[in-house]
Amino acid sequence: MFQLRGNEFNPLGRSIDVHIHRLRNKLESRPSKPAYIRTVRGKGYVLHLP
């Protein structure tokens, strides 16, 4: 992610995950089974508009 100080340094920590969690709670009818914001393991997130 950030290569300034090596792989062990991540200034964002889990803040992206927290934001995605909050968005899912607002957008999804069932946040535990998301339809709009999907997780791509090892890559990030994808916005899916059905």
Secondary structure, DSSP 4 states (H G I P E B T S, - for coil): ---SS-TT--TTTTHHHHHHHHHHHHH-SSTTS-SSEEEETTTEEEE---
